[in-house]
Structure formats: structure tokens, C-alpha cells
Amino acid sequence: MTQNTRRIDRIELVDEVYFEANHQEILARWTDICLLGVFVQTMDPLPKGEQVKLRLKLGSDKKFYRAVGVVRHSLRWVGMGLEFTHLHPGARQTIESLTSVKI
């Protein structure tokens, strides 16, 4: 059994995200998110250190929010872990409300 060493809880859900690469928006899925970052599933992730513009679908109203992040982990054929450098205030509130729900 592995111990969770994350500094902050992540929400394990699946929803849409668009990320920008080579001046194109690419549709993908995010599979977990927290106030610090998000994991994006994509067969062709961007390289580590790359800055990424995002549009994340969040919440029950399925609204898209803008964010900017930096690729911290890149796994070919799997996806990329992004650390947020800018997160829309509405997205921040939605993520906070999702993390406060205990099942």
C-alpha cells in the first residue's frame, strides 16, 4: 500500500479540456484536478517545462474556465501533469467546492 504524499487533495473525475499546442486547440480529457494543477490525458503530451493555455470544463453547470499551466510531468501515450500558474477565480471556487464534498 502506497502512502499519499500530495500536499493537497485531488478530485478524481473526468471531463473535457482544450489545450493549445502549435497554435491549435486540442480536445482532451482531464482525469484529476486540484487547486495546484491538473492531469490531462493525451496520446501526444507536450514536453516538460512547456507553458500551456487551457480551457477546462468544471462543475455541474459544465462551464469552461481559462487557466495557464506548466507541464511538470509528460508521459508519452498517457498524458501530462500540469501545474497551474494562473487559474480563473471561478474555477478556483468550483474546485474548492468539489474538494470540500466528502463521500
C-alpha positions in Angstrom: 0.0 0.0 0.0 1.4 3.4 -1.0 1.0 6.5 1.1 -0.4 9.6 -0.5 2.3 12.3 -0.2 0.4 15.0 -2.1 0.2 18.4 -0.4 -3.4 18.9 -1.4 -6.3 16.5 -2.2 -7.2 15.9 -5.9 -10.6 15.3 -7.3 -10.7 12.2 -9.5 -13.3 13.0 -12.1 -13.3 13.0 -15.9 -14.2 16.0 -18.1 -13.2 17.9 -21.2 -10.3 20.2 -21.5 -8.9 22.1 -24.5 -5.2 22.8 -24.5 -3.2 24.9 -27.0 -0.3 23.4 -29.0 1.2 24.7 -32.2 -1.4 27.5 -32.3 -4.3 24.9 -32.3 -6.7 24.0 -29.6 -6.7 20.2 -28.9 -9.6 18.5 -27.2 -8.6 16.1 -24.4 -9.8 14.8 -21.1 -8.7 15.8 -17.6 -8.8 13.0 -15.0 -7.9 14.6 -11.8 -7.6 18.2 -10.6 -6.8 20.3 -7.5 -6.0 23.9 -6.8 -2.4 23.3 -7.8 -2.8 21.5 -11.1 -4.5 19.0 -13.4 -3.7 15.8 -15.2 -4.6 15.8 -18.9 -4.9 12.5 -20.8 -3.5 12.8 -24.3 -1.6 10.4 -26.6 0.9 13.2 -27.5 1.7 15.3 -24.4 3.7 18.4 -24.6 7.3 18.4 -23.3 8.2 19.1 -19.7 8.6 22.8 -19.0 6.2 23.9 -21.7 3.7 26.6 -20.9 0.1 25.6 -21.8 -3.1 27.6 -22.2 -6.2 25.6 -21.1 -10.0 25.8 -21.2 -11.3 23.4 -18.5 -14.9 22.2 -18.2 -15.8 22.2 -14.5 -18.8 21.9 -12.2 -22.4 20.9 -12.5 -23.1 23.7 -15.0 -20.3 22.4 -17.2 -18.9 25.9 -17.7 -15.4 26.3 -19.4 -12.8 28.2 -17.4 -9.4 29.5 -18.6 -6.2 28.6 -17.0 -2.5 28.6 -17.8 0.0 26.0 -16.6 3.4 24.5 -17.0 4.0 20.8 -17.9 5.7 19.2 -14.9 5.2 15.5 -16.0 5.0 14.2 -19.5 4.2 10.6 -20.2 4.0 9.6 -23.9 0.8 7.8 -24.8 -0.6 8.6 -21.4 -0.8 12.4 -20.7 0.7 15.3 -18.9 0.6 16.7 -15.4 0.3 20.5 -15.3 1.0 22.9 -12.5 -1.3 26.0 -12.7 0.4 29.4 -13.0 -2.9 31.2 -13.5 -6.4 29.9 -12.6 -9.7 31.7 -13.2 -11.3 32.8 -9.9 -14.5 30.9 -10.8 -12.5 27.8 -11.5 -10.8 28.1 -8.1 -14.1 28.4 -6.3 -15.6 25.4 -8.2 -12.5 23.2 -7.4 -12.7 24.3 -3.8 -16.3 23.3 -3.6 -15.7 20.0 -5.2 -12.8 19.1 -2.8 -15.0 20.0 0.2 -17.5 17.3 -0.7 -16.8 14.2 1.4 -18.3 10.8 0.3 
